[in-house]
Amino acid sequence: MRFSILLPTRNRLDLLKLAVQSVLDQDFDDWEIVISDNASDDDVSGFVGECGDSRIRYVRSEVLIPVTDNWNLALENSDGEYVIMLGDDDCLMRGCLSTAHELLSDHSDPDLLYTEAVQYAYPGVIPGEDEAFVQFGYCEFMRDQEEAFWLSPAEAARMVRKSMGFEYAFGYNMQHSIVSREFVERLSERGPFFQSPYPDYYATNALFLTAESILVCPWPLVAIGISPKSFGFFYINQREDEGVDFLQNVAEERLVDRAKEVVLPGPNMNTSWLLSMEALEMNFGKEYPIRVVEWKYRYMQFRILFWDVRPLDRFLKMVRELGTPGEVFFWYSFRLLVAACRLLGRRAQHYITVHALNAIHVSHPLFDLRKRTVPYASILELARAEDPHSMLREMGRDTNRSEG
């Protein structure tokens, strides 16, 4: 069997049906779907039975388990030569599997095919956005690329080092990666393929770090959904705790112990990123020259607290209680800069403050999302209507304008 499409799911049957249909729509038939049901209240089993297709397999956890465990459950029950992770609110684009098969065959079946993915936001999911829209994410090595190309091991390693330093240089979502079974098995000596609270952050960087061959497809083979039930929705709408509860982003005890002296209050997203990179260093740090740049994580957390915790004296009290001597010195010194800038007016003070903070570290570059509104009521409509090559031409390639 050529492809295993992994479909972990929990209480999103309406969206799951669209994801499954996007596979059924493909013009390439050598595939299986493994639906891994994480204790859903929905009748997912009944839906699978109604499909009447032996290629669609169903496994279920009767109790709610962490998202990472559910992803591994899907992987363990799959058999294909190549593995594709598809979220239950995502879809394969038209011609995805036939294109992937052709690219893989023409390039001697590399370890990894890394593909562009278009993001589809449902109407009204993003505050102030009443219409559905599509956008591309940020990827340094895809700039100005229109044909498939090889990513060198040196460039792949550079991407991982940026990840370890909390600099987002390419997409970590597993939907970008079509991974060979042999490669997955080679990594099994390091433990489960998916690890940490953010299994995609860990696995994608592990793949880039260790792959012998990475082929890149710069047009989107997959559509990633931003739906009313996605983690992206919860995060964008400042409801991160609900998203964590929904996905059960639970950290392993060994990672919690490893990072307990580093972790600070603040967004769970940054802390989960930290724990993912700690897992990567723990598993590969003796063999590869990678180290987690922990001070940058702490800087990101303190920076957010600087804006959120008022009055400023309360923030500085937190710095004294939680910070290292160097961090205490920096933030107290920074307070003097902020106070001095007050004489220039509020707008100038804010401008100088932001740019001073950016000069030290920025996790995500400011870039052109190539966003455009679309008339599609669902992600399946997008997948059926849009041609991936045309989307790349029409939306263009991203340009990194500045950091912010």
Secondary structure, DSSP 8 states (H G I E B T S, - for coil): --EEEEEEESS-HHHHHHHHHHHHT-S---EEEEEEEES-SS-HHHHHHHH--TTEEEEEESS---HHHHHHHHHHT---SEEEE--TT-EE-TTHHHHHHHHHHHTT--SEEEEEEEEEE-TTSSTT--S-EEEE---GGGTT--S-EEE-HHHHHHHHHHHHTT---S---GGGEEEEHHHHHHGGGGS-SS-SSSHHHHHHHHHHHH-S-EEEEEEEEEEEEE-TTSHHHHHHTT-HHHHHHHHT----HHHHHHHTTT--SS-HHHHHHHHHHHHHHHHHTTTS-----HHHHHHHHHHHHHHHSSSHHHHHHHHHHHS-HHHHHHHHHHHHHHHHHGGG-HHHHHHHHHHHHHHH--SSEEE----EE---SSHHHHHHH--HHHHHHHH----EEEE-
